[in-house]
Structure formats: C-alpha cells, structure tokens
C-alpha cells in the first residue's frame, strides 16, 4: 500500500466521521441557540436548562438517523474489507 492509498482511506474515514457526527452537532447547536435566546429574553440563567433539551433533541435525532448511520458504516466497512486483499499488491 502506498501513500496515496493510505491518504485516500484516511480521507474517506474522516469524511464518514463528519457525515455521521454532523447532524447531531447541528441539532445540538440549534437547540443551544434557541435555549440561549430563551434565557436571554426571560433573564433566566439556570445552567441545567440547556442540557436537558440538548440531550432530548440529540437523542431524538440519533433515533431517527440510526438506520442511515448504520448503513453508512456498514457500506464503509464493506469497502474496507473488500480492499484488504489489494493491500499486498
């Protein structure tokens, strides 16, 4: 395996990680902004108020996207395992 192939697989794995984590992080960011605006408008500065909505929304997004995430991971794993015989060439 040469450097180009190794960089290709590193690039593919990083792209997959961003694709899998992206929706969860975007959901947490959006909820965080909404909760911050709510806290600013109501002058309520309770620290635990931001955690529960984030956990609930991220958990919901995770439940909704789990089939897609599993499909993406199994497709990547299949591609990696089918490439293994070509490593020695």
PyMOL Python script that loads the backbone (N, CA, C, O; Angstrom):
from pymol import cmd

cmd.read_pdbstr("""\
ATOM      1  N   UNK A   1       0.861  -1.180   0.000  1.00  0.00           N
ATOM      2  CA  UNK A   1       0.000   0.000   0.000  1.00  0.00           C
ATOM      3  C   UNK A   1       0.899   1.232   0.000  1.00  0.00           C
ATOM      4  O   UNK A   1       1.819   1.347   0.810  1.00  0.00           O
ATOM      5  N   UNK A   2       0.620   2.140  -0.912  1.00  0.00           N
ATOM      6  CA  UNK A   2       1.427   3.348  -0.990  1.00  0.00           C
ATOM      7  C   UNK A   2       0.751   4.495  -0.237  1.00  0.00           C
ATOM      8  O   UNK A   2      -0.323   4.340   0.344  1.00  0.00           O
ATOM      9  N   UNK A   3       1.401   5.620  -0.266  1.00  0.00           N
ATOM     10  CA  UNK A   3       0.929   6.779   0.499  1.00  0.00           C
ATOM     11  C   UNK A   3      -0.414   7.284  -0.033  1.00  0.00           C
ATOM     12  O   UNK A   3      -1.277   7.696   0.741  1.00  0.00           O
ATOM     13  N   UNK A   4      -0.584   7.251  -1.347  1.00  0.00           N
ATOM     14  CA  UNK A   4      -1.840   7.741  -1.922  1.00  0.00           C
ATOM     15  C   UNK A   4      -3.040   6.927  -1.448  1.00  0.00           C
ATOM     16  O   UNK A   4      -4.097   7.483  -1.151  1.00  0.00           O
ATOM     17  N   UNK A   5      -2.874   5.628  -1.380  1.00  0.00           N
ATOM     18  CA  UNK A   5      -3.972   4.760  -0.933  1.00  0.00           C
ATOM     19  C   UNK A   5      -4.262   4.998   0.540  1.00  0.00           C
ATOM     20  O   UNK A   5      -5.422   5.058   0.946  1.00  0.00           O
ATOM     21  N   UNK A   6      -3.215   5.133   1.338  1.00  0.00           N
ATOM     22  CA  UNK A   6      -3.409   5.385   2.769  1.00  0.00           C
ATOM     23  C   UNK A   6      -4.118   6.721   2.990  1.00  0.00           C
ATOM     24  O   UNK A   6      -5.014   6.826   3.828  1.00  0.00           O
ATOM     25  N   UNK A   7      -3.712   7.733   2.236  1.00  0.00           N
ATOM     26  CA  UNK A   7      -4.370   9.038   2.368  1.00  0.00           C
ATOM     27  C   UNK A   7      -5.815   8.983   1.894  1.00  0.00           C
ATOM     28  O   UNK A   7      -6.672   9.673   2.446  1.00  0.00           O
ATOM     29  N   UNK A   8      -6.096   8.180   0.889  1.00  0.00           N
ATOM     30  CA  UNK A   8      -7.469   8.017   0.433  1.00  0.00           C
ATOM     31  C   UNK A   8      -8.341   7.447   1.544  1.00  0.00           C
ATOM     32  O   UNK A   8      -9.435   7.953   1.793  1.00  0.00           O
ATOM     33  N   UNK A   9      -7.864   6.391   2.218  1.00  0.00           N
ATOM     34  CA  UNK A   9      -8.671   5.762   3.267  1.00  0.00           C
ATOM     35  C   UNK A   9      -8.799   6.655   4.497  1.00  0.00           C
ATOM     36  O   UNK A   9      -9.837   6.652   5.160  1.00  0.00           O
ATOM     37  N   UNK A  10      -7.766   7.408   4.802  1.00  0.00           N
ATOM     38  CA  UNK A  10      -7.869   8.367   5.908  1.00  0.00           C
ATOM     39  C   UNK A  10      -8.890   9.449   5.560  1.00  0.00           C
ATOM     40  O   UNK A  10      -9.711   9.832   6.393  1.00  0.00           O
ATOM     41  N   UNK A  11      -8.829   9.930   4.333  1.00  0.00           N
ATOM     42  CA  UNK A  11      -9.789  10.938   3.889  1.00  0.00           C
ATOM     43  C   UNK A  11     -11.217  10.397   3.925  1.00  0.00           C
ATOM     44  O   UNK A  11     -12.127  11.090   4.382  1.00  0.00           O
ATOM     45  N   UNK A  12     -11.421   9.186   3.456  1.00  0.00           N
ATOM     46  CA  UNK A  12     -12.752   8.580   3.472  1.00  0.00           C
ATOM     47  C   UNK A  12     -13.272   8.399   4.898  1.00  0.00           C
ATOM     48  O   UNK A  12     -14.449   8.639   5.168  1.00  0.00           O
ATOM     49  N   UNK A  13     -12.398   7.978   5.806  1.00  0.00           N
ATOM     50  CA  UNK A  13     -12.835   7.769   7.187  1.00  0.00           C
ATOM     51  C   UNK A  13     -13.168   9.096   7.866  1.00  0.00           C
ATOM     52  O   UNK A  13     -14.123   9.173   8.639  1.00  0.00           O
ATOM     53  N   UNK A  14     -12.387  10.139   7.584  1.00  0.00           N
ATOM     54  CA  UNK A  14     -12.686  11.455   8.156  1.00  0.00           C
ATOM     55  C   UNK A  14     -13.995  12.013   7.587  1.00  0.00           C
ATOM     56  O   UNK A  14     -14.790  12.610   8.313  1.00  0.00           O
ATOM     57  N   UNK A  15     -14.208  11.813   6.293  1.00  0.00           N
ATOM     58  CA  UNK A  15     -15.451  12.276   5.682  1.00  0.00           C
ATOM     59  C   UNK A  15     -16.646  11.550   6.291  1.00  0.00           C
ATOM     60  O   UNK A  15     -17.678  12.168   6.550  1.00  0.00           O
ATOM     61  N   UNK A  16     -16.519  10.253   6.519  1.00  0.00           N
ATOM     62  CA  UNK A  16     -17.600   9.490   7.142  1.00  0.00           C
ATOM     63  C   UNK A  16     -17.856   9.973   8.570  1.00  0.00           C
ATOM     64  O   UNK A  16     -19.007  10.091   8.991  1.00  0.00           O
ATOM     65  N   UNK A  17     -16.795  10.248   9.304  1.00  0.00           N
ATOM     66  CA  UNK A  17     -16.965  10.737  10.681  1.00  0.00           C
ATOM     67  C   UNK A  17     -17.703  12.066  10.708  1.00  0.00           C
ATOM     68  O   UNK A  17     -18.557  12.282  11.568  1.00  0.00           O
ATOM     69  N   UNK A  18     -17.386  12.953   9.781  1.00  0.00           N
ATOM     70  CA  UNK A  18     -18.073  14.248   9.716  1.00  0.00           C
ATOM     71  C   UNK A  18     -19.534  14.048   9.321  1.00  0.00           C
ATOM     72  O   UNK A  18     -20.421  14.702   9.870  1.00  0.00           O
ATOM     73  N   UNK A  19     -19.788  13.147   8.369  1.00  0.00           N
ATOM     74  CA  UNK A  19     -21.163  12.901   7.937  1.00  0.00           C
ATOM     75  C   UNK A  19     -22.005  12.289   9.054  1.00  0.00           C
ATOM     76  O   UNK A  19     -23.199  12.572   9.153  1.00  0.00           O
ATOM     77  N   UNK A  20     -21.400  11.459   9.889  1.00  0.00           N
ATOM     78  CA  UNK A  20     -22.150  10.825  10.971  1.00  0.00           C
ATOM     79  C   UNK A  20     -22.351  11.762  12.158  1.00  0.00           C
ATOM     80  O   UNK A  20     -23.415  11.759  12.778  1.00  0.00           O
ATOM     81  N   UNK A  21     -21.345  12.555  12.474  1.00  0.00           N
ATOM     82  CA  UNK A  21     -21.444  13.437  13.637  1.00  0.00           C
ATOM     83  C   UNK A  21     -22.131  14.762  13.308  1.00  0.00           C
ATOM     84  O   UNK A  21     -22.678  15.417  14.195  1.00  0.00           O
ATOM     85  N   UNK A  22     -22.102  15.155  12.043  1.00  0.00           N
ATOM     86  CA  UNK A  22     -22.642  16.451  11.638  1.00  0.00           C
ATOM     87  C   UNK A  22     -24.082  16.707  12.045  1.00  0.00           C
ATOM     88  O   UNK A  22     -24.360  17.725  12.679  1.00  0.00           O
ATOM     89  N   UNK A  23     -25.011  15.817  11.701  1.00  0.00           N
ATOM     90  CA  UNK A  23     -26.405  16.085  12.079  1.00  0.00           C
ATOM     91  C   UNK A  23     -26.620  16.205  13.579  1.00  0.00           C
ATOM     92  O   UNK A  23     -27.436  17.014  14.021  1.00  0.00           O
ATOM     93  N   UNK A  24     -25.914  15.427  14.356  1.00  0.00           N
ATOM     94  CA  UNK A  24     -26.053  15.508  15.815  1.00  0.00           C
ATOM     95  C   UNK A  24     -25.511  16.832  16.341  1.00  0.00           C
ATOM     96  O   UNK A  24     -26.123  17.467  17.201  1.00  0.00           O
ATOM     97  N   UNK A  25     -24.361  17.242  15.817  1.00  0.00           N
ATOM     98  CA  UNK A  25     -23.779  18.501  16.264  1.00  0.00           C
ATOM     99  C   UNK A  25     -24.610  19.702  15.827  1.00  0.00           C
ATOM    100  O   UNK A  25     -24.750  20.671  16.574  1.00  0.00           O
ATOM    101  N   UNK A  26     -25.162  19.639  14.614  1.00  0.00           N
ATOM    102  CA  UNK A  26     -26.008  20.735  14.142  1.00  0.00           C
ATOM    103  C   UNK A  26     -27.277  20.837  14.983  1.00  0.00           C
ATOM    104  O   UNK A  26     -27.716  21.935  15.322  1.00  0.00           O
ATOM    105  N   UNK A  27     -27.862  19.691  15.316  1.00  0.00           N
ATOM    106  CA  UNK A  27     -29.063  19.704  16.164  1.00  0.00           C
ATOM    107  C   UNK A  27     -28.756  20.292  17.534  1.00  0.00           C
ATOM    108  O   UNK A  27     -29.528  21.100  18.050  1.00  0.00           O
ATOM    109  N   UNK A  28     -27.638  19.893  18.126  1.00  0.00           N
ATOM    110  CA  UNK A  28     -27.255  20.423  19.440  1.00  0.00           C
ATOM    111  C   UNK A  28     -26.981  21.921  19.361  1.00  0.00           C
ATOM    112  O   UNK A  28     -27.329  22.667  20.276  1.00  0.00           O
ATOM    113  N   UNK A  29     -26.360  22.359  18.273  1.00  0.00           N
ATOM    114  CA  UNK A  29     -26.082  23.789  18.104  1.00  0.00           C
ATOM    115  C   UNK A  29     -27.367  24.588  17.987  1.00  0.00           C
ATOM    116  O   UNK A  29     -27.505  25.635  18.620  1.00  0.00           O
ATOM    117  N   UNK A  30     -28.305  24.110  17.187  1.00  0.00           N
ATOM    118  CA  UNK A  30     -29.584  24.827  17.008  1.00  0.00           C
ATOM    119  C   UNK A  30     -30.358  24.906  18.323  1.00  0.00           C
ATOM    120  O   UNK A  30     -30.903  25.956  18.663  1.00  0.00           O
ATOM    121  N   UNK A  31     -30.406  23.803  19.055  1.00  0.00           N
ATOM    122  CA  UNK A  31     -31.106  23.813  20.343  1.00  0.00           C
ATOM    123  C   UNK A  31     -30.397  24.741  21.322  1.00  0.00           C
ATOM    124  O   UNK A  31     -31.050  25.453  22.084  1.00  0.00           O
ATOM    125  N   UNK A  32     -29.077  24.737  21.308  1.00  0.00           N
ATOM    126  CA  UNK A  32     -28.323  25.627  22.186  1.00  0.00           C
ATOM    127  C   UNK A  32     -28.604  27.087  21.911  1.00  0.00           C
ATOM    128  O   UNK A  32     -28.721  27.891  22.835  1.00  0.00           O
ATOM    129  N   UNK A  33     -28.712  27.430  20.628  1.00  0.00           N
ATOM    130  CA  UNK A  33     -29.016  28.820  20.275  1.00  0.00           C
ATOM    131  C   UNK A  33     -30.418  29.199  20.733  1.00  0.00           C
ATOM    132  O   UNK A  33     -30.623  30.279  21.287  1.00  0.00           O
ATOM    133  N   UNK A  34     -31.386  28.309  20.503  1.00  0.00           N
ATOM    134  CA  UNK A  34     -32.766  28.593  20.921  1.00  0.00           C
ATOM    135  C   UNK A  34     -32.850  28.740  22.442  1.00  0.00           C
ATOM    136  O   UNK A  34     -33.500  29.660  22.938  1.00  0.00           O
ATOM    137  N   UNK A  35     -32.206  27.852  23.176  1.00  0.00           N
ATOM    138  CA  UNK A  35     -32.233  27.927  24.641  1.00  0.00           C
ATOM    139  C   UNK A  35     -31.529  29.189  25.120  1.00  0.00           C
ATOM    140  O   UNK A  35     -31.985  29.827  26.069  1.00  0.00           O
ATOM    141  N   UNK A  36     -30.420  29.560  24.477  1.00  0.00           N
ATOM    142  CA  UNK A  36     -29.723  30.793  24.869  1.00  0.00           C
ATOM    143  C   UNK A  36     -30.591  32.021  24.637  1.00  0.00           C
ATOM    144  O   UNK A  36     -30.633  32.926  25.470  1.00  0.00           O
ATOM    145  N   UNK A  37     -31.283  32.047  23.502  1.00  0.00           N
ATOM    146  CA  UNK A  37     -32.191  33.163  23.249  1.00  0.00           C
ATOM    147  C   UNK A  37     -33.318  33.206  24.277  1.00  0.00           C
ATOM    148  O   UNK A  37     -33.691  34.278  24.753  1.00  0.00           O
ATOM    149  N   UNK A  38     -33.855  32.045  24.614  1.00  0.00           N
ATOM    150  CA  UNK A  38     -34.904  31.975  25.632  1.00  0.00           C
ATOM    151  C   UNK A  38     -34.393  32.479  26.973  1.00  0.00           C
ATOM    152  O   UNK A  38     -35.088  33.223  27.664  1.00  0.00           O
ATOM    153  N   UNK A  39     -33.185  32.077  27.343  1.00  0.00           N
ATOM    154  CA  UNK A  39     -32.611  32.525  28.609  1.00  0.00           C
ATOM    155  C   UNK A  39     -32.349  34.030  28.592  1.00  0.00           C
ATOM    156  O   UNK A  39     -32.537  34.705  29.603  1.00  0.00           O
ATOM    157  N   UNK A  40     -31.921  34.549  27.459  1.00  0.00           N
ATOM    158  CA  UNK A  40     -31.659  35.990  27.377  1.00  0.00           C
ATOM    159  C   UNK A  40     -32.951  36.796  27.451  1.00  0.00           C
ATOM    160  O   UNK A  40     -32.992  37.855  28.078  1.00  0.00           O
ATOM    161  N   UNK A  41     -34.001  36.296  26.810  1.00  0.00           N
ATOM    162  CA  UNK A  41     -35.282  37.014  26.811  1.00  0.00           C
ATOM    163  C   UNK A  41     -35.931  36.984  28.186  1.00  0.00           C
ATOM    164  O   UNK A  41     -36.494  37.983  28.633  1.00  0.00           O
ATOM    165  N   UNK A  42     -35.851  35.842  28.856  1.00  0.00           N
ATOM    166  CA  UNK A  42     -36.525  35.706  30.151  1.00  0.00           C
ATOM    167  C   UNK A  42     -35.622  36.033  31.333  1.00  0.00           C
ATOM    168  O   UNK A  42     -36.078  36.011  32.476  1.00  0.00           O
ATOM    169  N   UNK A  43     -34.370  36.331  31.086  1.00  0.00           N
ATOM    170  CA  UNK A  43     -33.381  36.599  32.142  1.00  0.00           C
ATOM    171  C   UNK A  43     -33.254  35.425  33.108  1.00  0.00           C
ATOM    172  O   UNK A  43     -32.905  35.606  34.275  1.00  0.00           O
ATOM    173  N   UNK A  44     -33.536  34.237  32.621  1.00  0.00           N
ATOM    174  CA  UNK A  44     -33.398  33.031  33.437  1.00  0.00           C
ATOM    175  C   UNK A  44     -32.023  32.437  33.148  1.00  0.00           C
ATOM    176  O   UNK A  44     -31.737  32.059  32.012  1.00  0.00           O
ATOM    177  N   UNK A  45     -31.189  32.354  34.148  1.00  0.00           N
ATOM    178  CA  UNK A  45     -29.823  31.890  33.950  1.00  0.00           C
ATOM    179  C   UNK A  45     -29.572  30.546  34.639  1.00  0.00           C
ATOM    180  O   UNK A  45     -28.560  30.369  35.317  1.00  0.00           O
ATOM    181  N   UNK A  46     -30.471  29.635  34.465  1.00  0.00           N
ATOM    182  CA  UNK A  46     -30.323  28.296  35.042  1.00  0.00           C
ATOM    183  C   UNK A  46     -29.399  27.475  34.139  1.00  0.00           C
ATOM    184  O   UNK A  46     -29.686  27.302  32.955  1.00  0.00           O
ATOM    185  N   UNK A  47     -28.316  26.979  34.679  1.00  0.00           N
ATOM    186  CA  UNK A  47     -27.319  26.253  33.881  1.00  0.00           C
ATOM    187  C   UNK A  47     -27.835  24.912  33.370  1.00  0.00           C
ATOM    188  O   UNK A  47     -27.485  24.490  32.268  1.00  0.00           O
ATOM    189  N   UNK A  48     -28.657  24.247  34.158  1.00  0.00           N
ATOM    190  CA  UNK A  48     -29.135  22.924  33.754  1.00  0.00           C
ATOM    191  C   UNK A  48     -30.222  22.995  32.686  1.00  0.00           C
ATOM    192  O   UNK A  48     -30.562  21.974  32.087  1.00  0.00           O
ATOM    193  N   UNK A  49     -30.771  24.180  32.439  1.00  0.00           N
ATOM    194  CA  UNK A  49     -31.827  24.329  31.447  1.00  0.00           C
ATOM    195  C   UNK A  49     -31.336  24.001  30.036  1.00  0.00           C
ATOM    196  O   UNK A  49     -32.115  23.541  29.201  1.00  0.00           O
ATOM    197  N   UNK A  50     -30.075  24.229  29.771  1.00  0.00           N
ATOM    198  CA  UNK A  50     -29.574  23.983  28.421  1.00  0.00           C
ATOM    199  C   UNK A  50     -29.268  22.512  28.163  1.00  0.00           C
ATOM    200  O   UNK A  50     -29.270  22.087  27.008  1.00  0.00           O
ATOM    201  N   UNK A  51     -29.008  21.730  29.191  1.00  0.00           N
ATOM    202  CA  UNK A  51     -28.604  20.335  28.993  1.00  0.00           C
ATOM    203  C   UNK A  51     -29.762  19.421  28.609  1.00  0.00           C
ATOM    204  O   UNK A  51     -29.621  18.596  27.706  1.00  0.00           O
ATOM    205  N   UNK A  52     -30.872  19.553  29.262  1.00  0.00           N
ATOM    206  CA  UNK A  52     -31.985  18.616  29.046  1.00  0.00           C
ATOM    207  C   UNK A  52     -32.561  18.725  27.630  1.00  0.00           C
ATOM    208  O   UNK A  52     -32.774  17.690  27.000  1.00  0.00           O
ATOM    209  N   UNK A  53     -32.824  19.926  27.096  1.00  0.00           N
ATOM    210  CA  UNK A  53     -33.305  19.978  25.705  1.00  0.00           C
ATOM    211  C   UNK A  53     -32.279  19.448  24.701  1.00  0.00           C
ATOM    212  O   UNK A  53     -32.644  18.789  23.727  1.00  0.00           O
ATOM    213  N   UNK A  54     -30.999  19.737  24.939  1.00  0.00           N
ATOM    214  CA  UNK A  54     -29.964  19.232  24.027  1.00  0.00           C
ATOM    215  C   UNK A  54     -29.936  17.713  24.033  1.00  0.00           C
ATOM    216  O   UNK A  54     -29.880  17.082  22.977  1.00  0.00           O
ATOM    217  N   UNK A  55     -29.975  17.127  25.224  1.00  0.00           N
ATOM    218  CA  UNK A  55     -29.951  15.663  25.325  1.00  0.00           C
ATOM    219  C   UNK A  55     -31.174  15.066  24.642  1.00  0.00           C
ATOM    220  O   UNK A  55     -31.065  14.067  23.932  1.00  0.00           O
ATOM    221  N   UNK A  56     -32.332  15.671  24.853  1.00  0.00           N
ATOM    222  CA  UNK A  56     -33.563  15.140  24.261  1.00  0.00           C
ATOM    223  C   UNK A  56     -33.531  15.240  22.739  1.00  0.00           C
ATOM    224  O   UNK A  56     -33.882  14.279  22.055  1.00  0.00           O
ATOM    225  N   UNK A  57     -33.119  16.374  22.201  1.00  0.00           N
ATOM    226  CA  UNK A  57     -33.097  16.550  20.743  1.00  0.00           C
ATOM    227  C   UNK A  57     -32.026  15.684  20.103  1.00  0.00           C
ATOM    228  O   UNK A  57     -32.275  15.056  19.074  1.00  0.00           O
ATOM    229  N   UNK A  58     -30.849  15.640  20.688  1.00  0.00           N
ATOM    230  CA  UNK A  58     -29.785  14.790  20.122  1.00  0.00           C
ATOM    231  C   UNK A  58     -30.196  13.322  20.187  1.00  0.00           C
ATOM    232  O   UNK A  58     -29.924  12.565  19.255  1.00  0.00           O
ATOM    233  N   UNK A  59     -30.841  12.912  21.265  1.00  0.00           N
ATOM    234  CA  UNK A  59     -31.334  11.535  21.351  1.00  0.00           C
ATOM    235  C   UNK A  59     -32.391  11.246  20.298  1.00  0.00           C
ATOM    236  O   UNK A  59     -32.388  10.171  19.698  1.00  0.00           O
ATOM    237  N   UNK A  60     -33.299  12.194  20.065  1.00  0.00           N
ATOM    238  CA  UNK A  60     -34.317  12.016  19.034  1.00  0.00           C
ATOM    239  C   UNK A  60     -33.721  11.944  17.639  1.00  0.00           C
ATOM    240  O   UNK A  60     -34.111  11.101  16.832  1.00  0.00           O
ATOM    241  N   UNK A  61     -32.767  12.837  17.355  1.00  0.00           N
ATOM    242  CA  UNK A  61     -32.100  12.813  16.044  1.00  0.00           C
ATOM    243  C   UNK A  61     -31.326  11.511  15.880  1.00  0.00           C
ATOM    244  O   UNK A  61     -31.305  10.928  14.796  1.00  0.00           O
ATOM    245  N   UNK A  62     -30.704  11.067  16.937  1.00  0.00           N
ATOM    246  CA  UNK A  62     -29.963   9.801  16.878  1.00  0.00           C
ATOM    247  C   UNK A  62     -30.901   8.635  16.596  1.00  0.00           C
ATOM    248  O   UNK A  62     -30.572   7.753  15.802  1.00  0.00           O
ATOM    249  N   UNK A  63     -32.058   8.622  17.235  1.00  0.00           N
ATOM    250  CA  UNK A  63     -33.030   7.556  16.966  1.00  0.00           C
ATOM    251  C   UNK A  63     -33.537   7.603  15.527  1.00  0.00           C
ATOM    252  O   UNK A  63     -33.714   6.562  14.894  1.00  0.00           O
ATOM    253  N   UNK A  64     -33.768   8.806  15.011  1.00  0.00           N
ATOM    254  CA  UNK A  64     -34.252   8.934  13.641  1.00  0.00           C
ATOM    255  C   UNK A  64     -33.201   8.552  12.603  1.00  0.00           C
ATOM    256  O   UNK A  64     -33.523   7.955  11.576  1.00  0.00           O
ATOM    257  N   UNK A  65     -31.956   8.894  12.872  1.00  0.00           N
ATOM    258  CA  UNK A  65     -30.900   8.681  11.881  1.00  0.00           C
ATOM    259  C   UNK A  65     -30.105   7.398  12.065  1.00  0.00           C
ATOM    260  O   UNK A  65     -29.187   7.133  11.289  1.00  0.00           O
ATOM    261  N   UNK A  66     -30.429   6.600  13.063  1.00  0.00           N
ATOM    262  CA  UNK A  66     -29.670   5.370  13.299  1.00  0.00           C
ATOM    263  C   UNK A  66     -29.646   4.432  12.091  1.00  0.00           C
ATOM    264  O   UNK A  66     -28.580   3.906  11.771  1.00  0.00           O
ATOM    265  N   UNK A  67     -30.770   4.197  11.403  1.00  0.00           N
ATOM    266  CA  UNK A  67     -30.686   3.309  10.228  1.00  0.00           C
ATOM    267  C   UNK A  67     -29.743   3.845   9.147  1.00  0.00           C
ATOM    268  O   UNK A  67     -28.974   3.085   8.558  1.00  0.00           O
ATOM    269  N   UNK A  68     -29.805   5.146   8.890  1.00  0.00           N
ATOM    270  CA  UNK A  68     -28.914   5.742   7.901  1.00  0.00           C
ATOM    271  C   UNK A  68     -27.457   5.651   8.336  1.00  0.00           C
ATOM    272  O   UNK A  68     -26.579   5.345   7.529  1.00  0.00           O
ATOM    273  N   UNK A  69     -27.203   5.916   9.616  1.00  0.00           N
ATOM    274  CA  UNK A  69     -25.835   5.843  10.131  1.00  0.00           C
ATOM    275  C   UNK A  69     -25.287   4.424  10.036  1.00  0.00           C
ATOM    276  O   UNK A  69     -24.138   4.222   9.642  1.00  0.00           O
ATOM    277  N   UNK A  70     -26.108   3.447  10.397  1.00  0.00           N
ATOM    278  CA  UNK A  70     -25.659   2.057  10.296  1.00  0.00           C
ATOM    279  C   UNK A  70     -25.383   1.665   8.858  1.00  0.00           C
ATOM    280  O   UNK A  70     -24.420   0.948   8.586  1.00  0.00           O
ATOM    281  N   UNK A  71     -26.216   2.125   7.933  1.00  0.00           N
ATOM    282  CA  UNK A  71     -25.989   1.824   6.524  1.00  0.00           C
ATOM    283  C   UNK A  71     -24.673   2.427   6.037  1.00  0.00           C
ATOM    284  O   UNK A  71     -23.909   1.776   5.324  1.00  0.00           O
ATOM    285  N   UNK A  72     -24.417   3.676   6.429  1.00  0.00           N
ATOM    286  CA  UNK A  72     -23.165   4.328   6.033  1.00  0.00           C
ATOM    287  C   UNK A  72     -21.953   3.594   6.603  1.00  0.00           C
ATOM    288  O   UNK A  72     -20.957   3.400   5.906  1.00  0.00           O
ATOM    289  N   UNK A  73     -22.040   3.188   7.868  1.00  0.00           N
ATOM    290  CA  UNK A  73     -20.912   2.490   8.489  1.00  0.00           C
ATOM    291  C   UNK A  73     -20.691   1.105   7.895  1.00  0.00           C
ATOM    292  O   UNK A  73     -19.549   0.695   7.688  1.00  0.00           O
ATOM    293  N   UNK A  74     -21.769   0.382   7.621  1.00  0.00           N
ATOM    294  CA  UNK A  74     -21.601  -0.951   7.043  1.00  0.00           C
ATOM    295  C   UNK A  74     -21.104  -0.863   5.604  1.00  0.00           C
ATOM    296  O   UNK A  74     -20.318  -1.709   5.178  1.00  0.00           O
ATOM    297  N   UNK A  75     -21.543   0.139   4.848  1.00  0.00           N
ATOM    298  CA  UNK A  75     -21.016   0.319   3.496  1.00  0.00           C
ATOM    299  C   UNK A  75     -19.517   0.615   3.524  1.00  0.00           C
ATOM    300  O   UNK A  75     -18.757   0.075   2.721  1.00  0.00           O
ATOM    301  N   UNK A  76     -19.102   1.468   4.443  1.00  0.00           N
ATOM    302  CA  UNK A  76     -17.680   1.785   4.563  1.00  0.00           C
ATOM    303  C   UNK A  76     -16.887   0.555   4.987  1.00  0.00           C
ATOM    304  O   UNK A  76     -15.819   0.282   4.439  1.00  0.00           O
ATOM    305  N   UNK A  77     -17.406  -0.182   5.957  1.00  0.00           N
ATOM    306  CA  UNK A  77     -16.701  -1.375   6.414  1.00  0.00           C
ATOM    307  C   UNK A  77     -16.603  -2.408   5.288  1.00  0.00           C
ATOM    308  O   UNK A  77     -15.578  -3.074   5.146  1.00  0.00           O
ATOM    309  N   UNK A  78     -17.653  -2.542   4.500  1.00  0.00           N
ATOM    310  CA  UNK A  78     -17.621  -3.469   3.370  1.00  0.00           C
ATOM    311  C   UNK A  78     -16.565  -3.048   2.357  1.00  0.00           C
ATOM    312  O   UNK A  78     -15.827  -3.889   1.843  1.00  0.00           O
ATOM    313  N   UNK A  79     -16.490  -1.756   2.067  1.00  0.00           N
ATOM    314  CA  UNK A  79     -15.459  -1.273   1.143  1.00  0.00           C
ATOM    315  C   UNK A  79     -14.058  -1.526   1.674  1.00  0.00           C
ATOM    316  O   UNK A  79     -13.163  -1.901   0.916  1.00  0.00           O
ATOM    317  N   UNK A  80     -13.863  -1.323   2.980  1.00  0.00           N
ATOM    318  CA  UNK A  80     -12.544  -1.558   3.575  1.00  0.00           C
ATOM    319  C   UNK A  80     -12.183  -3.036   3.509  1.00  0.00           C
ATOM    320  O   UNK A  80     -11.063  -3.386   3.138  1.00  0.00           O
ATOM    321  N   UNK A  81     -13.124  -3.904   3.866  1.00  0.00           N
ATOM    322  CA  UNK A  81     -12.836  -5.335   3.865  1.00  0.00           C
ATOM    323  C   UNK A  81     -12.626  -5.887   2.463  1.00  0.00           C
ATOM    324  O   UNK A  81     -11.835  -6.814   2.285  1.00  0.00           O
ATOM    325  N   UNK A  82     -13.314  -5.341   1.460  1.00  0.00           N
ATOM    326  CA  UNK A  82     -13.080  -5.801   0.094  1.00  0.00           C
ATOM    327  C   UNK A  82     -11.754  -5.283  -0.442  1.00  0.00           C
ATOM    328  O   UNK A  82     -11.214  -5.854  -1.389  1.00  0.00           O
ATOM    329  N   UNK A  83     -11.224  -4.228   0.133  1.00  0.00           N
ATOM    330  CA  UNK A  83      -9.928  -3.699  -0.302  1.00  0.00           C
ATOM    331  C   UNK A  83      -8.761  -4.447   0.330  1.00  0.00           C
ATOM    332  O   UNK A  83      -7.652  -4.390  -0.201  1.00  0.00           O
ATOM    333  N   UNK A  84      -8.965  -5.137   1.429  1.00  0.00           N
ATOM    334  CA  UNK A  84      -7.870  -5.781   2.155  1.00  0.00           C
ATOM    335  C   UNK A  84      -7.029  -6.705   1.267  1.00  0.00           C
ATOM    336  O   UNK A  84      -5.804  -6.671   1.385  1.00  0.00           O
ATOM    337  N   UNK A  85      -7.609  -7.526   0.386  1.00  0.00           N
ATOM    338  CA  UNK A  85      -6.739  -8.368  -0.467  1.00  0.00           C
ATOM    339  C   UNK A  85      -5.818  -7.562  -1.386  1.00  0.00           C
ATOM    340  O   UNK A  85      -4.788  -8.077  -1.820  1.00  0.00           O
ATOM    341  N   UNK A  86      -6.162  -6.324  -1.685  1.00  0.00           N
ATOM    342  CA  UNK A  86      -5.324  -5.492  -2.570  1.00  0.00           C
ATOM    343  C   UNK A  86      -4.182  -4.813  -1.840  1.00  0.00           C
ATOM    344  O   UNK A  86      -3.351  -4.164  -2.475  1.00  0.00           O
ATOM    345  N   UNK A  87      -4.120  -4.940  -0.550  1.00  0.00           N
ATOM    346  CA  UNK A  87      -3.079  -4.240   0.225  1.00  0.00           C
ATOM    347  C   UNK A  87      -1.700  -4.775  -0.104  1.00  0.00           C
ATOM    348  O   UNK A  87      -0.744  -4.000  -0.135  1.00  0.00           O
ATOM    349  N   UNK A  88      -1.558  -6.066  -0.350  1.00  0.00           N
ATOM    350  CA  UNK A  88      -0.233  -6.644  -0.572  1.00  0.00           C
ATOM    351  C   UNK A  88       0.307  -6.340  -1.963  1.00  0.00           C
ATOM    352  O   UNK A  88       1.482  -6.599  -2.219  1.00  0.00           O
ATOM    353  N   UNK A  89      -0.493  -5.810  -2.860  1.00  0.00           N
ATOM    354  CA  UNK A  89      -0.017  -5.540  -4.227  1.00  0.00           C
ATOM    355  C   UNK A  89       0.695  -4.246  -4.330  1.00  0.00           C
ATOM    356  O   UNK A  89       1.153  -3.879  -5.412  1.00  0.00           O
TER     357      UNK A  89
END
""", "prot")
cmd.dss("prot")
cmd.show_as("cartoon", "prot")
cmd.util.cbc("prot")
cmd.orient("prot")
